[in-house]
Amino acid sequence: MPAPIRDPGELSAWLRLVETPGLGRSSLRRLLAAFGEPRAIFERGPADWSRIIGPQAAQALGRPPEQLEALLEQTRLWLKEDGRRSLLLLGDPDYPQALLETADPPLLMYLWGQRGLLRRPMLAIVGSRNATPQGLDHALTFARHFSEGGHCVVSGLALGVDAAAHEGALSAAGGTIAVLGTGLNEIYPRRNAALAMRIVEQGLLMSEYALDTPALAPHFPVRNRIIAGLAEGCLVVEAALQSGSLITARLAGEAGREVFAIPGSIHSPLSRGCHALIRQGAKLVESATDVLEELPRHSGLPTPTAEPSAPSESDALPSAPLSLAGASEHQRLLAAMSHEPVSLDALQARGGWPTELLQALLLDLELDGLVVRLPGGLLQRRHSA
């Protein structure tokens, strides 16, 4: 297998290999298997290459990328500017074995942050970019307890569930890995730039895309195979039926990883992806412990502190009688609300509050962070309330 990069000539050969247009990763892996490190490949010629990858791909390999010298210089400067930056090559001692054993491991990855996290057991958390407040709570809580349980949390730095998962891991002073679909000098989305810099301090940013690579839609499904490949298991928090999160879950299942899903309301479009996964064999989970107990390495890791579980079916019922003696109107209203989305009319029917009073009570609870408004005029009690 190739050895770590030792000099600029070796870096140039690696960049030429992975950036040559028209060559797929499977062809590149066959070349490395046949000839060894990239410099040894380029010491050969088209005739030798053709025997391995065919004449058309060999012809493409014979033409260096137009921007190779500029990319080489940019990469060298980028690596030099910060000692936390490095490259991970197929065959490096730090290359995660789980990722190496997948069907399509990346050949070269750019790293920024704490490289030692690559040796930690990992769990992936993915979900909707437009997550509900309850979904964000779940992502943060599960990630925090995974981190306390000894796992590094892997996700994709997207808005919504991904960002909440990274935040949860960071809040527990645990490691988190963000796999990007852009170059590492092109943080996307920009709204998560500050989060990305915090991850550099305490976690790790990874990308197989060269510097300056912008956010292009086809890159993100390709990126998802890395998230799935790194982790022992993949938890889907919320997902629509057509979503990148389900792609990640499918790739995780194909790689032999455990797939977990949190159930939700039958009325929420963001629950349908999770429910579909459960029907297909994903494990329904209500707490972080449900996940950790399924993993083979759990027995050697610390036990996470007790955590609240995801809402169960019983949460669809009021949590206390509406006539509870001594309860304030705010407590009565919370008792009347389930963790399922509910309409204003339904609440009014349950408690008999006048409209003006009900609106005032709901506003107080919203300001306290105990209730959230959802699209379509629905309301939902936060799970922590």
Contacts in CASP RR format, 6 or more apart in sequence:
PFRMAT RR
TARGET T0000
AUTHOR 0000-0000-0000
METHOD contacts of the structure
MODEL  1
MPAPIRDPGELSAWLRLVETPGLGRSSLRRLLAAFGEPRAIFERGPADWS
RIIGPQAAQALGRPPEQLEALLEQTRLWLKEDGRRSLLLLGDPDYPQALL
ETADPPLLMYLWGQRGLLRRPMLAIVGSRNATPQGLDHALTFARHFSEGG
HCVVSGLALGVDAAAHEGALSAAGGTIAVLGTGLNEIYPRRNAALAMRIV
EQGLLMSEYALDTPALAPHFPVRNRIIAGLAEGCLVVEAALQSGSLITAR
LAGEAGREVFAIPGSIHSPLSRGCHALIRQGAKLVESATDVLEELPRHSG
LPTPTAEPSAPSESDALPSAPLSLAGASEHQRLLAAMSHEPVSLDALQAR
GGWPTELLQALLLDLELDGLVVRLPGGLLQRRHSA
1 32 0 8 1.000
1 36 0 8 1.000
1 90 0 8 1.000
1 91 0 8 1.000
2 32 0 8 1.000
2 36 0 8 1.000
2 37 0 8 1.000
2 38 0 8 1.000
2 89 0 8 1.000
2 90 0 8 1.000
2 91 0 8 1.000
3 37 0 8 1.000
3 91 0 8 1.000
4 89 0 8 1.000
4 92 0 8 1.000
4 93 0 8 1.000
5 11 0 8 1.000
5 14 0 8 1.000
5 87 0 8 1.000
5 89 0 8 1.000
8 72 0 8 1.000
8 76 0 8 1.000
9 39 0 8 1.000
10 37 0 8 1.000
10 38 0 8 1.000
10 39 0 8 1.000
11 72 0 8 1.000
11 75 0 8 1.000
11 76 0 8 1.000
11 87 0 8 1.000
12 68 0 8 1.000
12 72 0 8 1.000
13 37 0 8 1.000
13 38 0 8 1.000
13 39 0 8 1.000
13 41 0 8 1.000
13 42 0 8 1.000
14 38 0 8 1.000
14 87 0 8 1.000
14 89 0 8 1.000
14 108 0 8 1.000
15 65 0 8 1.000
15 68 0 8 1.000
15 71 0 8 1.000
15 72 0 8 1.000
15 75 0 8 1.000
15 108 0 8 1.000
15 210 0 8 1.000
16 38 0 8 1.000
16 42 0 8 1.000
16 64 0 8 1.000
16 65 0 8 1.000
16 68 0 8 1.000
17 23 0 8 1.000
17 28 0 8 1.000
17 31 0 8 1.000
17 38 0 8 1.000
17 41 0 8 1.000
17 42 0 8 1.000
17 107 0 8 1.000
18 28 0 8 1.000
18 107 0 8 1.000
18 108 0 8 1.000
18 210 0 8 1.000
19 65 0 8 1.000
19 68 0 8 1.000
19 71 0 8 1.000
19 210 0 8 1.000
20 60 0 8 1.000
20 61 0 8 1.000
20 62 0 8 1.000
20 63 0 8 1.000
20 64 0 8 1.000
20 65 0 8 1.000
21 60 0 8 1.000
21 65 0 8 1.000
22 57 0 8 1.000
22 60 0 8 1.000
23 53 0 8 1.000
23 57 0 8 1.000
23 60 0 8 1.000
23 61 0 8 1.000
24 57 0 8 1.000
25 104 0 8 1.000
25 106 0 8 1.000
25 107 0 8 1.000
26 104 0 8 1.000
27 52 0 8 1.000
27 53 0 8 1.000
27 57 0 8 1.000
28 107 0 8 1.000
29 90 0 8 1.000
29 107 0 8 1.000
30 52 0 8 1.000
30 53 0 8 1.000
31 41 0 8 1.000
31 49 0 8 1.000
31 52 0 8 1.000
31 53 0 8 1.000
31 61 0 8 1.000
32 38 0 8 1.000
32 41 0 8 1.000
32 90 0 8 1.000
32 107 0 8 1.000
34 52 0 8 1.000
35 41 0 8 1.000
35 44 0 8 1.000
35 48 0 8 1.000
41 49 0 8 1.000
41 61 0 8 1.000
45 58 0 8 1.000
45 62 0 8 1.000
46 55 0 8 1.000
46 58 0 8 1.000
46 59 0 8 1.000
46 61 0 8 1.000
46 62 0 8 1.000
47 58 0 8 1.000
49 57 0 8 1.000
49 58 0 8 1.000
49 61 0 8 1.000
49 62 0 8 1.000
50 58 0 8 1.000
53 61 0 8 1.000
65 71 0 8 1.000
71 210 0 8 1.000
71 211 0 8 1.000
74 211 0 8 1.000
74 212 0 8 1.000
75 210 0 8 1.000
75 211 0 8 1.000
78 85 0 8 1.000
78 184 0 8 1.000
78 185 0 8 1.000
78 211 0 8 1.000
79 85 0 8 1.000
79 86 0 8 1.000
79 87 0 8 1.000
82 112 0 8 1.000
84 112 0 8 1.000
84 113 0 8 1.000
84 114 0 8 1.000
84 115 0 8 1.000
84 200 0 8 1.000
85 110 0 8 1.000
85 111 0 8 1.000
85 112 0 8 1.000
85 113 0 8 1.000
85 184 0 8 1.000
86 111 0 8 1.000
86 115 0 8 1.000
87 108 0 8 1.000
87 109 0 8 1.000
87 110 0 8 1.000
87 111 0 8 1.000
88 94 0 8 1.000
88 95 0 8 1.000
88 108 0 8 1.000
88 109 0 8 1.000
88 110 0 8 1.000
88 111 0 8 1.000
88 115 0 8 1.000
88 118 0 8 1.000
88 206 0 8 1.000
89 95 0 8 1.000
89 107 0 8 1.000
89 108 0 8 1.000
90 100 0 8 1.000
90 105 0 8 1.000
90 106 0 8 1.000
90 107 0 8 1.000
90 108 0 8 1.000
91 100 0 8 1.000
94 115 0 8 1.000
94 116 0 8 1.000
94 118 0 8 1.000
94 119 0 8 1.000
95 105 0 8 1.000
95 118 0 8 1.000
96 118 0 8 1.000
96 119 0 8 1.000
96 122 0 8 1.000
96 230 0 8 1.000
98 122 0 8 1.000
98 229 0 8 1.000
98 230 0 8 1.000
98 231 0 8 1.000
98 232 0 8 1.000
99 105 0 8 1.000
99 106 0 8 1.000
99 226 0 8 1.000
99 229 0 8 1.000
99 230 0 8 1.000
102 225 0 8 1.000
102 228 0 8 1.000
102 229 0 8 1.000
102 255 0 8 1.000
103 254 0 8 1.000
103 255 0 8 1.000
104 225 0 8 1.000
106 208 0 8 1.000
106 226 0 8 1.000
107 208 0 8 1.000
108 208 0 8 1.000
109 206 0 8 1.000
109 207 0 8 1.000
109 208 0 8 1.000
109 226 0 8 1.000
110 183 0 8 1.000
110 184 0 8 1.000
110 206 0 8 1.000
110 207 0 8 1.000
110 208 0 8 1.000
110 209 0 8 1.000
110 210 0 8 1.000
110 211 0 8 1.000
111 204 0 8 1.000
111 205 0 8 1.000
111 206 0 8 1.000
112 184 0 8 1.000
112 200 0 8 1.000
112 204 0 8 1.000
112 205 0 8 1.000
113 199 0 8 1.000
113 200 0 8 1.000
113 201 0 8 1.000
113 203 0 8 1.000
113 204 0 8 1.000
113 205 0 8 1.000
114 175 0 8 1.000
114 202 0 8 1.000
114 203 0 8 1.000
114 204 0 8 1.000
115 204 0 8 1.000
116 204 0 8 1.000
117 152 0 8 1.000
117 175 0 8 1.000
117 177 0 8 1.000
117 203 0 8 1.000
117 204 0 8 1.000
118 204 0 8 1.000
120 150 0 8 1.000
120 151 0 8 1.000
120 152 0 8 1.000
120 175 0 8 1.000
121 150 0 8 1.000
121 151 0 8 1.000
121 152 0 8 1.000
121 232 0 8 1.000
121 295 0 8 1.000
121 297 0 8 1.000
121 301 0 8 1.000
122 151 0 8 1.000
122 152 0 8 1.000
122 153 0 8 1.000
122 154 0 8 1.000
122 177 0 8 1.000
122 230 0 8 1.000
122 231 0 8 1.000
122 232 0 8 1.000
123 146 0 8 1.000
123 151 0 8 1.000
123 152 0 8 1.000
123 153 0 8 1.000
123 154 0 8 1.000
123 231 0 8 1.000
123 232 0 8 1.000
123 233 0 8 1.000
123 234 0 8 1.000
123 235 0 8 1.000
123 291 0 8 1.000
123 295 0 8 1.000
124 153 0 8 1.000
124 154 0 8 1.000
124 155 0 8 1.000
124 227 0 8 1.000
124 228 0 8 1.000
124 230 0 8 1.000
124 231 0 8 1.000
124 233 0 8 1.000
124 234 0 8 1.000
124 235 0 8 1.000
124 248 0 8 1.000
124 252 0 8 1.000
125 139 0 8 1.000
125 142 0 8 1.000
125 143 0 8 1.000
125 146 0 8 1.000
125 153 0 8 1.000
125 154 0 8 1.000
125 155 0 8 1.000
125 161 0 8 1.000
125 162 0 8 1.000
125 165 0 8 1.000
125 234 0 8 1.000
125 235 0 8 1.000
125 237 0 8 1.000
126 155 0 8 1.000
126 156 0 8 1.000
126 161 0 8 1.000
126 162 0 8 1.000
126 165 0 8 1.000
126 224 0 8 1.000
126 227 0 8 1.000
126 234 0 8 1.000
126 235 0 8 1.000
126 236 0 8 1.000
126 237 0 8 1.000
126 239 0 8 1.000
126 244 0 8 1.000
126 245 0 8 1.000
126 248 0 8 1.000
126 249 0 8 1.000
127 139 0 8 1.000
127 160 0 8 1.000
127 161 0 8 1.000
127 162 0 8 1.000
127 236 0 8 1.000
127 237 0 8 1.000
127 238 0 8 1.000
127 239 0 8 1.000
127 243 0 8 1.000
127 245 0 8 1.000
128 135 0 8 1.000
128 160 0 8 1.000
128 161 0 8 1.000
128 237 0 8 1.000
128 238 0 8 1.000
128 239 0 8 1.000
128 240 0 8 1.000
128 243 0 8 1.000
128 245 0 8 1.000
128 270 0 8 1.000
129 158 0 8 1.000
129 159 0 8 1.000
129 160 0 8 1.000
129 161 0 8 1.000
129 162 0 8 1.000
130 159 0 8 1.000
130 160 0 8 1.000
130 270 0 8 1.000
131 139 0 8 1.000
131 160 0 8 1.000
131 161 0 8 1.000
131 164 0 8 1.000
131 237 0 8 1.000
131 238 0 8 1.000
131 270 0 8 1.000
132 238 0 8 1.000
132 268 0 8 1.000
132 270 0 8 1.000
132 372 0 8 1.000
132 374 0 8 1.000
132 380 0 8 1.000
133 372 0 8 1.000
133 380 0 8 1.000
133 382 0 8 1.000
134 311 0 8 1.000
134 339 0 8 1.000
134 372 0 8 1.000
134 380 0 8 1.000
134 382 0 8 1.000
134 383 0 8 1.000
135 161 0 8 1.000
135 164 0 8 1.000
135 237 0 8 1.000
135 238 0 8 1.000
135 262 0 8 1.000
135 270 0 8 1.000
136 160 0 8 1.000
136 161 0 8 1.000
136 164 0 8 1.000
137 164 0 8 1.000
137 382 0 8 1.000
137 383 0 8 1.000
137 384 0 8 1.000
138 237 0 8 1.000
138 238 0 8 1.000
138 262 0 8 1.000
138 310 0 8 1.000
138 383 0 8 1.000
139 160 0 8 1.000
139 161 0 8 1.000
139 162 0 8 1.000
139 164 0 8 1.000
139 165 0 8 1.000
139 168 0 8 1.000
139 237 0 8 1.000
140 164 0 8 1.000
140 165 0 8 1.000
140 167 0 8 1.000
140 168 0 8 1.000
140 171 0 8 1.000
141 168 0 8 1.000
141 288 0 8 1.000
141 307 0 8 1.000
141 308 0 8 1.000
142 165 0 8 1.000
142 235 0 8 1.000
142 237 0 8 1.000
142 262 0 8 1.000
142 288 0 8 1.000
142 291 0 8 1.000
142 307 0 8 1.000
143 153 0 8 1.000
143 164 0 8 1.000
143 165 0 8 1.000
143 166 0 8 1.000
143 167 0 8 1.000
143 168 0 8 1.000
143 169 0 8 1.000
143 172 0 8 1.000
143 176 0 8 1.000
144 168 0 8 1.000
144 169 0 8 1.000
144 171 0 8 1.000
144 172 0 8 1.000
144 307 0 8 1.000
145 172 0 8 1.000
145 287 0 8 1.000
145 288 0 8 1.000
145 289 0 8 1.000
145 292 0 8 1.000
145 304 0 8 1.000
145 305 0 8 1.000
145 307 0 8 1.000
146 153 0 8 1.000
146 169 0 8 1.000
146 288 0 8 1.000
146 291 0 8 1.000
146 292 0 8 1.000
146 304 0 8 1.000
147 153 0 8 1.000
147 168 0 8 1.000
147 169 0 8 1.000
147 172 0 8 1.000
147 173 0 8 1.000
147 174 0 8 1.000
147 175 0 8 1.000
147 176 0 8 1.000
148 172 0 8 1.000
148 302 0 8 1.000
148 304 0 8 1.000
148 305 0 8 1.000
149 288 0 8 1.000
149 292 0 8 1.000
149 301 0 8 1.000
149 302 0 8 1.000
149 303 0 8 1.000
149 304 0 8 1.000
150 174 0 8 1.000
150 301 0 8 1.000
150 302 0 8 1.000
151 232 0 8 1.000
151 292 0 8 1.000
151 301 0 8 1.000
152 169 0 8 1.000
152 174 0 8 1.000
152 175 0 8 1.000
152 176 0 8 1.000
152 177 0 8 1.000
152 203 0 8 1.000
153 165 0 8 1.000
153 166 0 8 1.000
153 168 0 8 1.000
153 169 0 8 1.000
153 174 0 8 1.000
153 175 0 8 1.000
153 176 0 8 1.000
153 177 0 8 1.000
154 176 0 8 1.000
154 177 0 8 1.000
154 178 0 8 1.000
154 179 0 8 1.000
154 227 0 8 1.000
154 230 0 8 1.000
154 231 0 8 1.000
155 161 0 8 1.000
155 162 0 8 1.000
155 165 0 8 1.000
155 166 0 8 1.000
155 176 0 8 1.000
155 177 0 8 1.000
155 178 0 8 1.000
155 179 0 8 1.000
155 227 0 8 1.000
156 162 0 8 1.000
156 178 0 8 1.000
156 179 0 8 1.000
156 180 0 8 1.000
156 223 0 8 1.000
156 227 0 8 1.000
157 163 0 8 1.000
157 166 0 8 1.000
157 178 0 8 1.000
157 179 0 8 1.000
157 180 0 8 1.000
157 187 0 8 1.000
157 188 0 8 1.000
157 189 0 8 1.000
157 192 0 8 1.000
157 195 0 8 1.000
157 196 0 8 1.000
157 199 0 8 1.000
157 205 0 8 1.000
158 189 0 8 1.000
158 192 0 8 1.000
159 189 0 8 1.000
159 191 0 8 1.000
159 192 0 8 1.000
161 237 0 8 1.000
161 238 0 8 1.000
161 245 0 8 1.000
162 178 0 8 1.000
163 192 0 8 1.000
163 195 0 8 1.000
165 176 0 8 1.000
165 237 0 8 1.000
166 176 0 8 1.000
166 178 0 8 1.000
166 195 0 8 1.000
166 199 0 8 1.000
167 195 0 8 1.000
168 176 0 8 1.000
169 175 0 8 1.000
169 176 0 8 1.000
170 176 0 8 1.000
170 198 0 8 1.000
170 199 0 8 1.000
170 202 0 8 1.000
170 203 0 8 1.000
173 202 0 8 1.000
174 202 0 8 1.000
174 203 0 8 1.000
175 202 0 8 1.000
175 203 0 8 1.000
175 204 0 8 1.000
176 199 0 8 1.000
176 202 0 8 1.000
176 203 0 8 1.000
176 204 0 8 1.000
177 203 0 8 1.000
177 204 0 8 1.000
177 205 0 8 1.000
177 206 0 8 1.000
177 230 0 8 1.000
178 196 0 8 1.000
178 199 0 8 1.000
178 204 0 8 1.000
178 205 0 8 1.000
178 206 0 8 1.000
179 206 0 8 1.000
179 207 0 8 1.000
179 223 0 8 1.000
179 226 0 8 1.000
179 227 0 8 1.000
179 230 0 8 1.000
180 187 0 8 1.000
180 188 0 8 1.000
180 205 0 8 1.000
180 206 0 8 1.000
180 207 0 8 1.000
180 209 0 8 1.000
180 223 0 8 1.000
181 188 0 8 1.000
181 207 0 8 1.000
181 209 0 8 1.000
181 213 0 8 1.000
181 215 0 8 1.000
181 219 0 8 1.000
181 220 0 8 1.000
181 222 0 8 1.000
181 223 0 8 1.000
182 188 0 8 1.000
182 207 0 8 1.000
182 209 0 8 1.000
182 213 0 8 1.000
182 214 0 8 1.000
182 215 0 8 1.000
182 219 0 8 1.000
183 207 0 8 1.000
183 209 0 8 1.000
183 210 0 8 1.000
183 211 0 8 1.000
183 212 0 8 1.000
183 213 0 8 1.000
184 205 0 8 1.000
184 207 0 8 1.000
184 211 0 8 1.000
185 211 0 8 1.000
185 212 0 8 1.000
186 211 0 8 1.000
186 212 0 8 1.000
186 213 0 8 1.000
186 214 0 8 1.000
186 215 0 8 1.000
187 193 0 8 1.000
187 196 0 8 1.000
188 214 0 8 1.000
188 215 0 8 1.000
189 215 0 8 1.000
196 205 0 8 1.000
199 205 0 8 1.000
206 226 0 8 1.000
207 213 0 8 1.000
207 223 0 8 1.000
208 223 0 8 1.000
208 226 0 8 1.000
209 219 0 8 1.000
213 219 0 8 1.000
220 244 0 8 1.000
221 244 0 8 1.000
221 247 0 8 1.000
224 244 0 8 1.000
224 247 0 8 1.000
224 248 0 8 1.000
224 251 0 8 1.000
225 251 0 8 1.000
227 234 0 8 1.000
227 248 0 8 1.000
228 234 0 8 1.000
228 248 0 8 1.000
228 249 0 8 1.000
228 251 0 8 1.000
228 252 0 8 1.000
228 253 0 8 1.000
228 255 0 8 1.000
228 257 0 8 1.000
229 251 0 8 1.000
229 252 0 8 1.000
229 255 0 8 1.000
229 257 0 8 1.000
231 252 0 8 1.000
231 257 0 8 1.000
232 257 0 8 1.000
232 258 0 8 1.000
232 295 0 8 1.000
232 296 0 8 1.000
232 297 0 8 1.000
233 252 0 8 1.000
233 257 0 8 1.000
233 258 0 8 1.000
233 259 0 8 1.000
233 260 0 8 1.000
233 291 0 8 1.000
233 295 0 8 1.000
234 248 0 8 1.000
234 249 0 8 1.000
234 252 0 8 1.000
234 253 0 8 1.000
234 257 0 8 1.000
234 258 0 8 1.000
234 259 0 8 1.000
234 260 0 8 1.000
235 260 0 8 1.000
235 261 0 8 1.000
235 262 0 8 1.000
235 285 0 8 1.000
235 291 0 8 1.000
236 245 0 8 1.000
236 246 0 8 1.000
236 248 0 8 1.000
236 249 0 8 1.000
236 259 0 8 1.000
236 260 0 8 1.000
236 261 0 8 1.000
236 262 0 8 1.000
236 273 0 8 1.000
236 274 0 8 1.000
236 277 0 8 1.000
236 282 0 8 1.000
237 262 0 8 1.000
237 274 0 8 1.000
238 245 0 8 1.000
238 262 0 8 1.000
238 268 0 8 1.000
238 270 0 8 1.000
238 271 0 8 1.000
238 274 0 8 1.000
239 245 0 8 1.000
239 246 0 8 1.000
239 249 0 8 1.000
239 270 0 8 1.000
239 272 0 8 1.000
239 273 0 8 1.000
239 274 0 8 1.000
239 277 0 8 1.000
240 269 0 8 1.000
240 270 0 8 1.000
240 272 0 8 1.000
240 273 0 8 1.000
241 269 0 8 1.000
241 272 0 8 1.000
241 273 0 8 1.000
241 276 0 8 1.000
243 273 0 8 1.000
245 273 0 8 1.000
246 273 0 8 1.000
246 276 0 8 1.000
246 277 0 8 1.000
249 259 0 8 1.000
249 261 0 8 1.000
249 277 0 8 1.000
249 282 0 8 1.000
252 258 0 8 1.000
252 259 0 8 1.000
253 259 0 8 1.000
258 283 0 8 1.000
258 291 0 8 1.000
258 294 0 8 1.000
258 295 0 8 1.000
259 277 0 8 1.000
259 281 0 8 1.000
259 282 0 8 1.000
259 283 0 8 1.000
260 282 0 8 1.000
260 283 0 8 1.000
260 284 0 8 1.000
260 285 0 8 1.000
260 290 0 8 1.000
260 291 0 8 1.000
260 294 0 8 1.000
261 273 0 8 1.000
261 274 0 8 1.000
261 275 0 8 1.000
261 277 0 8 1.000
261 278 0 8 1.000
261 282 0 8 1.000
261 283 0 8 1.000
261 284 0 8 1.000
261 285 0 8 1.000
262 274 0 8 1.000
262 284 0 8 1.000
262 285 0 8 1.000
262 286 0 8 1.000
262 310 0 8 1.000
263 271 0 8 1.000
263 274 0 8 1.000
263 275 0 8 1.000
263 278 0 8 1.000
263 284 0 8 1.000
263 310 0 8 1.000
264 271 0 8 1.000
264 274 0 8 1.000
264 275 0 8 1.000
264 310 0 8 1.000
264 311 0 8 1.000
265 271 0 8 1.000
265 340 0 8 1.000
265 341 0 8 1.000
266 275 0 8 1.000
267 340 0 8 1.000
267 341 0 8 1.000
268 341 0 8 1.000
274 282 0 8 1.000
278 284 0 8 1.000
283 290 0 8 1.000
283 291 0 8 1.000
283 294 0 8 1.000
285 291 0 8 1.000
285 310 0 8 1.000
286 309 0 8 1.000
286 310 0 8 1.000
286 312 0 8 1.000
287 307 0 8 1.000
287 308 0 8 1.000
287 309 0 8 1.000
287 310 0 8 1.000
288 304 0 8 1.000
288 307 0 8 1.000
289 304 0 8 1.000
289 307 0 8 1.000
292 298 0 8 1.000
292 301 0 8 1.000
292 304 0 8 1.000
308 383 0 8 1.000
308 384 0 8 1.000
310 383 0 8 1.000
311 339 0 8 1.000
311 383 0 8 1.000
315 338 0 8 1.000
315 339 0 8 1.000
315 340 0 8 1.000
315 383 0 8 1.000
316 338 0 8 1.000
316 339 0 8 1.000
316 340 0 8 1.000
317 338 0 8 1.000
318 335 0 8 1.000
318 336 0 8 1.000
318 337 0 8 1.000
318 338 0 8 1.000
318 350 0 8 1.000
319 334 0 8 1.000
319 335 0 8 1.000
319 338 0 8 1.000
320 327 0 8 1.000
320 331 0 8 1.000
320 335 0 8 1.000
321 335 0 8 1.000
322 332 0 8 1.000
322 335 0 8 1.000
322 336 0 8 1.000
322 350 0 8 1.000
322 351 0 8 1.000
324 331 0 8 1.000
324 332 0 8 1.000
324 335 0 8 1.000
327 335 0 8 1.000
329 353 0 8 1.000
329 357 0 8 1.000
329 361 0 8 1.000
330 361 0 8 1.000
330 364 0 8 1.000
330 365 0 8 1.000
332 351 0 8 1.000
333 347 0 8 1.000
333 351 0 8 1.000
333 353 0 8 1.000
333 358 0 8 1.000
333 361 0 8 1.000
333 362 0 8 1.000
333 365 0 8 1.000
334 365 0 8 1.000
334 370 0 8 1.000
334 371 0 8 1.000
334 381 0 8 1.000
334 385 0 8 1.000
336 347 0 8 1.000
336 350 0 8 1.000
336 351 0 8 1.000
337 347 0 8 1.000
337 371 0 8 1.000
337 379 0 8 1.000
337 380 0 8 1.000
337 381 0 8 1.000
338 381 0 8 1.000
339 380 0 8 1.000
339 381 0 8 1.000
339 382 0 8 1.000
339 383 0 8 1.000
340 380 0 8 1.000
341 374 0 8 1.000
341 378 0 8 1.000
341 379 0 8 1.000
341 380 0 8 1.000
342 378 0 8 1.000
342 379 0 8 1.000
342 380 0 8 1.000
343 377 0 8 1.000
343 378 0 8 1.000
343 379 0 8 1.000
344 358 0 8 1.000
344 362 0 8 1.000
344 377 0 8 1.000
344 379 0 8 1.000
347 353 0 8 1.000
347 358 0 8 1.000
347 379 0 8 1.000
348 355 0 8 1.000
348 358 0 8 1.000
353 361 0 8 1.000
362 371 0 8 1.000
362 379 0 8 1.000
365 371 0 8 1.000
365 385 0 8 1.000
366 372 0 8 1.000
366 373 0 8 1.000
369 382 0 8 1.000
369 385 0 8 1.000
370 381 0 8 1.000
370 382 0 8 1.000
370 385 0 8 1.000
371 379 0 8 1.000
371 380 0 8 1.000
371 381 0 8 1.000
371 382 0 8 1.000
371 385 0 8 1.000
372 379 0 8 1.000
372 380 0 8 1.000
372 382 0 8 1.000
373 379 0 8 1.000
374 380 0 8 1.000
END
